[in-house]
């Protein structure tokens, strides 16, 4: 992900995660999306899928980070009053502080533009994630999906089953999905 992609990624977050952003900051969803896009760029491990424009995004967490390292306080504080920045930071901690073994590459965020869904972009992003896991010497890719979001969970299961190769297995553990390479 390049700095020039940041506004498009903020728009992708806004269209793909409007419910989560509304929970973060009801009337300031765009500002929350900008903070998340800036955090993705800052992570150095964000990748975009493009046609003529950004149509999808994946971000990875290569190694566990302590819970306090997930807060995007500085980024949020530059864009928002402190009480809103605190709310965005707390949501980021809740959604991204996930435990995973060192043998896994954690797919932290996966989003496809609503206008581009159903065109194979999600499958290609997952194939990219598999390739990244192999390149980094990981045995599996994991993705956390909230139980109360059946649309996202169904999409993840559909993408994983369509792109599944014979040597991969799909595991259900609590509310996470994992493909074994």
Steps between C-alpha positions, in 0.01 A plus 500: 500500500640837397427836661301595189260212577409633845189702396368209291562259787315735738207490255523120488489483881204738500300293251603157631486557876231765539341320797825472695590859417156618614559318831837673529383851418141537387518835328872490424532170311714658227755620757515152654551350152785745437667394826473130406637569150794691649559213743499250213757708313711538814494124564707436187309176453196618303438395141239631257326331209459735209326510166491866396442584865541338841240219522630300796742493789671251727712579801706247690631468850825311466567465868306553818504852630421596859146636539627855553687493167173474308360831613522764231496781754750729325333464162153552646612789719635689196156485335249500785430654842651290779175332612423384145862394449476294818184329375661413163810371680297275730307354207825434313636315803186286533486407131871444436646356821471133401708210624649272234789253493833586336435242227208710370479816297205693638291671233404804707271676251343388176265728309358510149309798368124426507479595131771243417377204707430179315771562240770280653698772678452336843630169369801669346572681827483169687731336244738791554478442876585131449801597290615749763469236772713258297754772420528579872529132596159475668288184499161669499300818453236597754218751480279609787135560419244624753232240576225762488584590139362210293556681168874544560535148639310353204713696254821383667384137496393526135829658393701244695309206354518632142874562520583196713769276360507126580785543749316767697245439772240733640482504880230657713630611837266708702440785260818481297563345161831345403640346187793265540754517220 
